[in-house]
Amino acid sequence: MFDALAESLESAWKKLRGQDKIRESNIQDALQEVRRALLAADVNLQVVKDFVTEVEKQALGADVIAGVKPDQQFIKIVYDELVKVMGDTNVPLAQAETSPTVILMAGLQGTGKTTATAKLALHLAKENRKTLLVATDVYRPAAVDQLVTLGQQIKIPVFEMGTDANPVEIARQGLAKAKEMGVDTVIIDTAGRLQIDGNMMAELAQIKETVQPHETLLVVDAMTGQEAANLTRTFHEQIGITGAILTKLDGDTRGGAALSVRQISGQPIKFVGVGEKVEALQPFYPERMAQRILGMGDVLTLVEKAQEEIDIADAAKMQEKILKAQFDFSDFLKQMRLMKNMGSLGGLLKMIPGMGKLSGEQLQKGESELKKAEAIISSMTKEERQNPDLLTGSPSRRRRIAKGSGHSDSQVTELVGKFMQMRSMMQKMGQGEMPEMFGGMGGMNRPAQPGWRGYTGAPGKTKKKKDKKKKGFGTL
């Protein structure tokens, strides 16, 4: 996500390195690089023009700050403008004074609208809000079945009347059912089309008039670039929307949608989809997105992910074991699987400041190393996992584990050796900071240039892959 944009913007900072201060004479090349980067990211042309003009104005009018280099000052100005363009701050969902809150989902086919509906329901469930999903898309084959299946997966009820009923009537009865059930929120999944047409808009307007939603969210595909912003504006002009959900931000998106939607449509981005899994929906924070674009990471989102998955009491016990050098392979395997629940390796590492430049090849090597480690540990007996010392002096045990895991004796020996080193290092850290426990293999994952060292100690090896946890919900 935004890799190409971040790379292009970095060349802009380089234009100002070695300068003593920002001047009109030396800023033009940097501004030209910013302009090129935004256009290449498929940001709307008018947004680009306004953005560059404002950056230039702020840069030339900025006071010289002692100890801050011109390129650093310029980065801060670009960061502030990125945040401003994307909306300054997160805009939360509206919540009705009298339940239920009604959310109407709209969008074209192929944007992931039905999946986004289920993702939003799961997000609200994590906030202890009870939700009912309503399936009104009677046109797309299996659309109703898809929502019912997703509802069962996340254990959230779905109201549907089949494919022969009128969508407006389904929406009306679905809302009545929600009131009868006493749920907090009802989310109505409407029909999409391959393109905007009069019939679709008329039906959507009729449903909106019938249910009087508190939120009308347009689901748009981030990979369509600035066209996503134009689509948002069209829907807002014809139907009236309160915000957008950008999907597929984990794909090969160039960033134009995120940087154009608010400015062109006037409506905020409220959520972003960052994966195919039902858990892969995040509230949109302009400042966090700007940090990712500029390679600063996104520590707050990373912490929030961790808080969802990590039990505080369990973490305290783990810390005590580490400090006493009692951390074993069972604990390590548990940490690996816990981190998998938080998301993909690439997605998590790019939230860590300085890790955004890791290449796909480096991430792939890191994932491979972690899969190898998991296979080896899984081939150990319970006794061996709990007492790693048994493996240090027993070649026969290591040979058996190697055979069972499909790896070589030397790979097993290497993993055991590095684990023992890590455990010793963690004990020495005492009550201090322990960043590597979170990452897996302790000292073996120290930052290096250009990447991190992984299990083999070779440049570029990284930490482990994580797959998000599924929580699930049912149907009526």
Backbone torsions as a table, in degrees:
resi	resn	phi	psi	omega
1	MET	NA	120.5	175.8
2	PHE	65.4	12.2	-176.9
3	ASP	-58.1	-46.5	-177.7
4	ALA	-64.9	-40.1	179.5
5	LEU	-64.5	-45.2	179.9
6	ALA	-61.1	-40.3	-179.7
7	GLU	-65.2	-42.3	-179.0
8	SER	-67.4	-39.4	-179.9
9	LEU	-66.5	-30.9	-179.7
10	GLU	-62.4	-32.6	178.9
11	SER	-67.8	-23.4	177.1
12	ALA	-69.4	-40.2	-179.7
13	TRP	-63.9	-35.5	-177.1
14	LYS	-62.3	-27.6	-179.7
15	LYS	-64.9	-21.5	-176.5
16	LEU	-105.6	-2.7	179.7
17	ARG	-69.7	139.3	-179.2
18	GLY	89.3	-8.3	177.9
19	GLN	-84.3	153.7	179.4
20	ASP	-86.6	-26.7	176.8
21	LYS	-162.4	166.4	179.1
22	ILE	-80.8	125.4	176.8
23	ARG	-129.8	162.2	178.3
24	GLU	-60.6	-30.9	-177.5
25	SER	-73.6	-32.7	-176.3
26	ASN	-102.1	-3.6	-177.5
27	ILE	-90.3	-18.3	-173.1
28	GLN	-62.0	-41.2	179.3
29	ASP	-64.2	-39.3	179.1
30	ALA	-65.5	-42.0	178.2
31	LEU	-64.0	-37.3	178.4
32	GLN	-63.6	-38.1	177.9
33	GLU	-67.1	-39.4	177.4
34	VAL	-62.7	-44.0	179.6
35	ARG	-59.5	-48.0	-179.7
36	ARG	-61.4	-43.0	-178.1
37	ALA	-61.3	-44.3	-178.8
38	LEU	-68.5	-40.3	178.7
39	LEU	-65.7	-40.0	178.9
40	ALA	-65.9	-27.5	178.3
41	ALA	-82.6	4.1	178.1
42	ASP	65.7	37.8	172.7
43	VAL	-80.4	143.2	179.9
44	ASN	-53.2	137.6	-173.8
45	LEU	-58.1	-43.8	-179.3
46	GLN	-66.1	-36.3	177.3
47	VAL	-63.5	-41.1	179.0
48	VAL	-61.9	-47.4	-179.2
49	LYS	-59.5	-48.0	-179.8
50	ASP	-64.1	-39.4	-178.6
51	PHE	-62.9	-50.7	-177.7
52	VAL	-64.5	-40.0	178.5
53	THR	-61.0	-44.0	-178.7
54	GLU	-69.3	-39.4	178.0
55	VAL	-62.5	-43.3	179.7
56	GLU	-62.6	-44.1	179.9
57	LYS	-60.9	-45.5	-179.1
58	GLN	-68.6	-38.0	-178.0
59	ALA	-66.8	-44.3	-178.1
60	LEU	-72.9	-23.6	-179.7
61	GLY	-96.3	0.1	-176.3
62	ALA	-75.4	140.2	175.6
63	ASP	-73.4	145.2	176.4
64	VAL	-72.2	125.3	-178.4
65	ILE	-103.4	125.7	-178.1
66	ALA	-59.2	132.1	177.1
67	GLY	82.7	-3.3	179.3
68	VAL	-107.5	123.3	-178.5
69	LYS	-74.4	153.6	-179.0
70	PRO	-55.3	-41.5	-179.2
71	ASP	-66.0	-35.7	177.7
72	GLN	-68.0	-39.3	178.7
73	GLN	-66.0	-38.1	-180.0
74	PHE	-67.2	-39.4	177.5
75	ILE	-59.7	-43.7	179.9
76	LYS	-61.9	-39.4	179.6
77	ILE	-66.0	-43.7	178.7
78	VAL	-64.5	-40.5	178.0
79	TYR	-59.1	-49.2	-179.2
80	ASP	-59.4	-39.2	-179.1
81	GLU	-71.7	-36.3	176.0
82	LEU	-60.1	-44.9	178.5
83	VAL	-60.9	-44.3	-179.3
84	LYS	-61.5	-45.2	-178.3
85	VAL	-63.0	-37.4	-176.7
86	MET	-86.6	-3.2	171.6
87	GLY	123.3	8.2	176.1
88	ASP	70.3	-52.2	-175.5
89	THR	-150.3	166.3	177.6
90	ASN	-67.3	137.8	176.7
91	VAL	-109.1	106.7	-176.4
92	PRO	-70.8	164.0	176.5
93	LEU	-67.1	145.6	175.2
94	ALA	-69.5	151.5	177.1
95	GLN	-134.2	121.9	-175.6
96	ALA	-67.5	147.8	177.0
97	GLU	-66.4	-35.5	177.3
98	THR	-116.2	123.3	-178.2
99	SER	-66.5	151.4	4.3
100	PRO	-94.7	155.2	168.6
101	THR	-75.2	131.0	-177.4
102	VAL	-106.1	125.3	178.4
103	ILE	-118.6	123.3	179.9
104	LEU	-103.7	124.8	-179.2
105	MET	-101.3	130.4	-178.9
106	ALA	-132.2	164.6	177.7
107	GLY	154.9	170.8	177.5
108	LEU	-83.9	165.0	175.3
109	GLN	-66.5	146.8	175.2
110	GLY	87.6	1.0	-179.3
111	THR	-91.1	-8.3	-177.3
112	GLY	87.1	29.9	-174.4
113	LYS	-65.0	-47.0	-178.2
114	THR	-65.4	-41.2	176.7
115	THR	-64.8	-40.4	178.3
116	ALA	-62.3	-33.4	177.6
117	THR	-61.6	-46.2	179.1
118	ALA	-67.6	-39.2	179.0
119	LYS	-60.6	-42.5	-179.6
120	LEU	-65.5	-39.4	178.6
121	ALA	-62.0	-41.9	179.0
122	LEU	-66.8	-39.4	177.2
123	HIS	-59.4	-42.7	179.8
124	LEU	-69.5	-33.2	178.1
125	ALA	-62.7	-35.4	178.1
126	LYS	-66.7	-20.5	176.9
127	GLU	-96.0	14.4	178.2
128	ASN	64.9	30.7	174.4
129	ARG	-100.5	131.2	179.4
130	LYS	-86.0	130.8	-171.7
131	THR	-128.0	148.4	170.2
132	LEU	-120.3	131.0	175.6
133	LEU	-95.6	142.5	179.6
134	VAL	-124.3	123.5	-176.2
135	ALA	-97.8	106.2	179.8
136	THR	-112.3	2.6	179.8
137	ASP	-84.6	91.5	-177.0
138	VAL	-93.9	2.7	-174.1
139	TYR	-99.7	-46.3	-178.6
140	ARG	-72.5	129.0	179.8
141	PRO	-54.6	129.7	176.2
142	ALA	67.8	12.0	179.6
143	ALA	-63.9	-42.6	179.2
144	VAL	-65.6	-44.2	179.3
145	ASP	-61.9	-37.5	179.4
146	GLN	-62.0	-45.0	-179.3
147	LEU	-67.1	-38.8	177.9
148	VAL	-62.4	-43.4	179.7
149	THR	-63.5	-44.2	178.1
150	LEU	-63.5	-39.0	178.2
151	GLY	-61.8	-41.6	177.4
152	GLN	-64.2	-39.0	-178.6
153	GLN	-63.4	-40.0	-178.1
154	ILE	-101.1	6.1	176.5
155	LYS	59.1	45.1	174.8
156	ILE	-123.2	131.0	-176.0
157	PRO	-65.3	147.5	179.8
158	VAL	-124.4	127.9	174.5
159	PHE	-96.9	126.4	178.3
160	GLU	-148.0	154.3	-179.7
161	MET	-126.3	26.2	-179.9
162	GLY	79.9	-164.8	-176.0
163	THR	-107.7	1.7	-179.1
164	ASP	-96.9	-14.2	-177.2
165	ALA	-80.3	159.5	177.2
166	ASN	-75.2	130.6	-177.6
167	PRO	-56.3	-37.2	-179.9
168	VAL	-65.6	-40.1	179.4
169	GLU	-68.9	-37.9	177.1
170	ILE	-60.9	-44.0	-179.6
171	ALA	-62.9	-42.3	-178.7
172	ARG	-64.1	-48.3	-179.3
173	GLN	-69.5	-32.2	177.5
174	GLY	-63.8	-41.9	178.0
175	LEU	-64.5	-40.8	178.2
176	ALA	-62.6	-40.5	178.9
177	LYS	-64.0	-39.6	179.4
178	ALA	-61.5	-41.5	178.5
179	LYS	-65.8	-39.0	179.1
180	GLU	-64.2	-38.0	-178.7
181	MET	-77.8	-19.8	-178.8
182	GLY	74.4	30.4	179.6
183	VAL	-77.8	162.0	-179.7
184	ASP	-78.5	-36.3	-169.7
185	THR	-141.2	141.2	171.8
186	VAL	-121.3	129.7	-179.8
187	ILE	-114.8	122.0	-175.3
188	ILE	-105.0	117.8	178.2
189	ASP	-90.0	115.2	-177.5
190	THR	-99.8	171.1	-177.9
191	ALA	-75.9	143.7	174.5
192	GLY	-106.9	170.8	176.5
193	ARG	-135.1	165.6	177.3
194	LEU	-68.3	-25.4	175.7
195	GLN	-154.2	165.0	-179.4
196	ILE	-65.8	129.6	175.4
197	ASP	-141.0	162.6	-174.8
198	GLY	-60.4	-41.8	-177.5
199	ASN	-64.0	-42.6	-180.0
200	MET	-61.8	-46.3	-178.8
201	MET	-64.3	-38.8	-179.6
202	ALA	-65.1	-43.4	179.4
203	GLU	-65.6	-42.5	179.7
204	LEU	-62.3	-42.2	179.1
205	ALA	-63.7	-37.4	179.9
206	GLN	-68.2	-41.5	177.1
207	ILE	-62.6	-43.0	-179.5
208	LYS	-62.3	-41.9	179.4
209	GLU	-63.9	-35.3	-177.0
210	THR	-73.7	-43.5	-173.5
211	VAL	-97.8	-13.1	178.4
212	GLN	49.1	65.5	-175.6
213	PRO	-67.0	151.2	174.5
214	HIS	-85.0	-23.9	176.3
215	GLU	-136.8	134.8	171.2
216	THR	-121.6	106.7	-173.6
217	LEU	-105.9	129.5	177.2
218	LEU	-97.7	125.5	178.2
219	VAL	-93.1	120.9	-177.9
220	VAL	-128.4	148.2	-178.4
221	ASP	-82.8	116.4	-178.2
222	ALA	-62.4	-22.7	-177.2
223	MET	-75.0	-8.5	176.2
224	THR	-83.5	0.5	174.6
225	GLY	64.8	-137.9	-176.4
226	GLN	-66.2	-17.3	177.5
227	GLU	-62.7	-29.2	176.4
228	ALA	-60.9	-39.1	178.8
229	ALA	-67.8	-41.5	178.8
230	ASN	-64.0	-39.3	178.5
231	LEU	-64.3	-42.2	179.0
232	THR	-61.4	-42.6	179.2
233	ARG	-63.2	-42.8	-179.6
234	THR	-62.5	-46.7	179.3
235	PHE	-62.9	-38.4	-178.6
236	HIS	-67.2	-40.7	-179.6
237	GLU	-66.5	-35.9	-174.7
238	GLN	-92.9	-32.1	-175.3
239	ILE	-115.4	-39.1	-175.3
240	GLY	91.8	98.7	179.7
241	ILE	-112.6	161.7	-178.9
242	THR	-108.9	-7.2	179.9
243	GLY	173.1	177.9	-177.7
244	ALA	-129.5	153.5	169.9
245	ILE	-116.9	119.2	178.3
246	LEU	-91.1	121.7	178.5
247	THR	-102.1	164.6	174.4
248	LYS	64.7	30.4	176.2
249	LEU	-71.1	-11.5	177.0
250	ASP	-85.6	-8.2	-177.7
251	GLY	-85.2	-158.9	-177.0
252	ASP	-85.7	51.2	-179.4
253	THR	-81.0	144.3	-179.0
254	ARG	-93.1	-7.6	174.2
255	GLY	100.3	-8.9	-175.7
256	GLY	-59.5	-35.5	-178.7
257	ALA	-65.1	-49.6	-178.0
258	ALA	-60.6	-32.7	-177.4
259	LEU	-90.0	-6.3	-175.8
260	SER	-113.8	-30.5	-170.7
261	VAL	-55.0	-51.6	-175.3
262	ARG	-64.4	-43.5	-176.8
263	GLN	-69.5	-39.2	-175.5
264	ILE	-82.3	-42.0	-175.6
265	SER	-92.7	-23.3	-176.3
266	GLY	81.9	-0.2	-177.9
267	GLN	-110.3	143.8	-175.3
268	PRO	-77.3	151.5	167.3
269	ILE	-82.2	124.3	-176.8
270	LYS	-101.4	-32.0	178.9
271	PHE	-143.4	158.3	173.8
272	VAL	-130.0	139.3	174.5
273	GLY	-91.9	126.7	-174.6
274	VAL	-121.8	27.1	178.7
275	GLY	168.1	170.9	-178.0
276	GLU	-81.0	-25.7	-176.7
277	LYS	-66.3	154.7	-175.3
278	VAL	-66.1	-22.0	-179.9
279	GLU	-82.2	-8.3	-169.9
280	ALA	-85.9	60.6	174.9
281	LEU	-134.3	132.3	-178.8
282	GLN	-129.6	142.9	170.8
283	PRO	-59.8	146.9	-178.0
284	PHE	-91.4	120.8	176.0
285	TYR	-116.9	110.6	-178.2
286	PRO	-54.1	-40.5	-177.5
287	GLU	-67.0	-36.6	179.1
288	ARG	-70.0	-39.3	178.7
289	MET	-65.2	-39.4	178.2
290	ALA	-63.1	-38.5	178.0
291	GLN	-62.4	-41.9	179.2
292	ARG	-65.0	-42.6	-179.1
293	ILE	-60.1	-37.6	-177.2
294	LEU	-92.1	9.5	176.2
295	GLY	74.5	20.5	-179.1
296	MET	-90.0	-3.6	-177.6
297	GLY	81.4	-174.4	179.3
298	ASP	-150.9	74.4	-173.5
299	VAL	-65.3	-36.5	-177.8
300	LEU	-61.3	-44.7	178.6
301	THR	-65.1	-38.3	177.8
302	LEU	-61.4	-43.6	178.9
303	VAL	-63.6	-41.5	179.4
304	GLU	-62.7	-40.2	176.7
305	LYS	-61.4	-44.4	-178.7
306	ALA	-62.9	-40.9	-178.7
307	GLN	-63.1	-31.8	178.7
308	GLU	-68.6	-32.2	-171.8
309	GLU	-100.6	-27.8	-169.5
310	ILE	-97.3	128.1	174.9
311	ASP	-83.0	123.5	-174.6
312	ILE	-60.9	-43.4	-179.2
313	ALA	-64.0	-41.0	179.5
314	ASP	-65.3	-39.0	179.6
315	ALA	-64.9	-36.7	179.2
316	ALA	-65.6	-41.2	177.9
317	LYS	-63.7	-40.5	179.8
318	MET	-63.1	-41.0	-179.9
319	GLN	-63.2	-40.8	179.6
320	GLU	-62.8	-41.0	179.0
321	LYS	-64.5	-37.8	179.8
322	ILE	-65.1	-45.5	-177.6
323	LEU	-64.7	-25.6	-180.0
324	LYS	-98.1	9.1	-179.0
325	ALA	59.7	35.5	178.6
326	GLN	-107.4	4.9	177.8
327	PHE	-63.6	125.1	-175.6
328	ASP	-122.1	-177.0	-177.3
329	PHE	-66.8	-29.6	176.2
330	SER	-64.3	-41.8	177.5
331	ASP	-64.1	-42.8	-179.0
332	PHE	-63.6	-42.2	178.7
333	LEU	-64.0	-38.6	177.8
334	LYS	-63.3	-41.4	178.8
335	GLN	-64.7	-40.3	178.8
336	MET	-60.6	-47.0	-177.3
337	ARG	-70.5	-32.3	175.6
338	LEU	-63.5	-44.5	-179.3
339	MET	-67.7	-29.6	177.1
340	LYS	-60.4	-33.1	-179.6
341	ASN	-66.4	-17.9	-175.2
342	MET	-86.7	-12.7	177.2
343	GLY	135.4	-171.7	-177.3
344	SER	-73.5	155.3	178.6
345	LEU	-58.1	-49.3	-178.6
346	GLY	-62.1	-43.4	-178.8
347	GLY	-62.2	-40.0	-179.1
348	LEU	-74.6	-43.1	-178.3
349	LEU	-63.2	-34.3	-177.9
350	LYS	-73.7	-8.9	173.3
351	MET	-84.7	-10.9	-179.7
352	ILE	-91.8	124.9	-179.2
353	PRO	-52.2	131.3	177.8
354	GLY	90.3	-10.9	-177.6
355	MET	-96.2	-1.7	-176.0
356	GLY	-65.6	-18.1	-175.6
357	LYS	-91.5	1.7	178.0
358	LEU	-62.0	132.7	-177.2
359	SER	-80.9	164.1	176.4
360	GLY	-59.8	-35.8	179.5
361	GLU	-65.7	-41.5	178.8
362	GLN	-64.0	-43.0	179.2
363	LEU	-64.1	-39.4	-179.8
364	GLN	-63.1	-42.7	178.7
365	LYS	-63.9	-40.6	179.0
366	GLY	-62.6	-43.8	179.1
367	GLU	-62.9	-39.8	179.3
368	SER	-61.8	-42.7	179.4
369	GLU	-63.9	-38.8	-178.9
370	LEU	-70.8	-38.3	176.2
371	LYS	-63.3	-39.6	178.1
372	LYS	-62.6	-44.8	-180.0
373	ALA	-61.9	-42.1	-179.3
374	GLU	-64.9	-41.3	179.3
375	ALA	-62.9	-41.9	-179.4
376	ILE	-65.7	-46.1	-179.0
377	ILE	-64.8	-37.4	-179.6
378	SER	-66.1	-21.2	179.4
379	SER	-87.0	-4.4	178.0
380	MET	-81.4	154.6	172.3
381	THR	-75.7	165.4	179.0
382	LYS	-59.8	-40.3	-179.8
383	GLU	-63.6	-40.3	-179.4
384	GLU	-68.9	-37.1	178.4
385	ARG	-65.1	-40.3	-176.0
386	GLN	-79.6	-18.7	-179.9
387	ASN	-135.3	79.2	-177.6
388	PRO	-57.6	-22.1	179.9
389	ASP	-61.0	-25.3	178.7
390	LEU	-61.3	-27.2	-174.7
391	LEU	-87.9	-20.8	-174.5
392	THR	-69.0	-31.4	-177.2
393	GLY	-114.4	20.7	-176.8
394	SER	-131.2	90.2	177.6
395	PRO	-59.1	-33.3	-178.3
396	SER	-66.0	-39.7	176.6
397	ARG	-63.4	-44.2	-178.9
398	ARG	-64.1	-37.4	178.2
399	ARG	-64.5	-41.4	179.1
400	ARG	-63.3	-42.1	179.3
401	ILE	-65.3	-41.2	179.2
402	ALA	-60.5	-45.4	-179.2
403	LYS	-64.4	-42.1	-178.9
404	GLY	-68.9	-28.4	-176.7
405	SER	-95.9	-11.4	-179.2
406	GLY	81.1	21.9	178.6
407	HIS	-122.3	172.1	-175.5
408	SER	-82.8	161.3	176.6
409	ASP	-57.9	-40.8	-177.0
410	SER	-65.5	-34.4	179.1
411	GLN	-68.2	-38.4	177.4
412	VAL	-66.3	-45.1	179.3
413	THR	-60.3	-41.7	-180.0
414	GLU	-63.0	-44.4	-179.3
415	LEU	-63.7	-44.7	179.9
416	VAL	-62.2	-43.8	-180.0
417	GLY	-61.9	-43.7	-179.0
418	LYS	-69.8	-35.0	177.9
419	PHE	-63.6	-43.0	-179.9
420	MET	-64.9	-38.3	176.3
421	GLN	-62.9	-43.2	-179.3
422	MET	-63.3	-42.9	-178.5
423	ARG	-63.6	-40.1	178.0
424	SER	-65.1	-42.1	179.8
425	MET	-64.1	-41.6	-179.7
426	MET	-62.6	-37.6	179.3
427	GLN	-64.4	-38.6	-179.2
428	LYS	-68.5	-24.7	-178.9
429	MET	-70.4	-15.3	176.4
430	GLY	56.5	-129.4	-178.3
431	GLN	-89.7	9.9	-176.7
432	GLY	-80.6	-166.0	-176.5
433	GLU	-69.9	140.3	-178.9
434	MET	-130.0	66.2	-176.3
435	PRO	-65.8	-27.5	-172.5
436	GLU	-80.7	-22.7	174.4
437	MET	-58.7	-40.1	-180.0
438	PHE	-64.6	-34.5	-177.1
439	GLY	-88.0	-18.5	175.0
440	GLY	123.2	-75.5	-168.2
441	MET	-106.4	36.2	171.4
442	GLY	49.8	-129.0	-174.8
443	GLY	-59.8	-18.3	180.0
444	MET	-71.3	-10.8	-178.1
445	ASN	-112.6	28.3	178.4
446	ARG	-63.8	145.2	176.5
447	PRO	-59.3	139.1	176.0
448	ALA	-139.8	170.4	177.2
449	GLN	-107.4	129.8	6.5
450	PRO	-89.0	-9.7	-177.3
451	GLY	-126.3	-152.4	177.9
452	TRP	-103.9	153.5	173.5
453	ARG	-84.7	137.6	-178.2
454	GLY	-108.2	-151.5	-172.7
455	TYR	-62.8	-32.6	-176.3
456	THR	-88.1	-7.8	-179.4
457	GLY	82.6	6.9	-179.2
458	ALA	-89.4	146.6	179.9
459	PRO	-57.0	140.8	173.1
460	GLY	95.4	-13.6	179.0
461	LYS	-73.1	140.4	-174.5
462	THR	-123.1	-165.5	-176.0
463	LYS	-82.7	-153.2	-168.3
464	LYS	-104.0	161.7	178.2
465	LYS	-80.0	147.2	176.8
466	LYS	-133.5	138.2	178.7
467	ASP	-115.9	134.1	-170.9
468	LYS	-69.8	147.8	-177.6
469	LYS	-74.2	141.0	175.9
470	LYS	-95.6	133.8	171.2
471	LYS	-119.5	148.4	-171.2
472	GLY	-125.3	169.5	-179.3
473	PHE	-151.2	-174.6	-165.3
474	GLY	-132.6	-170.2	179.2
475	THR	-128.0	159.5	174.1
476	LEU	-93.0	NA	NA
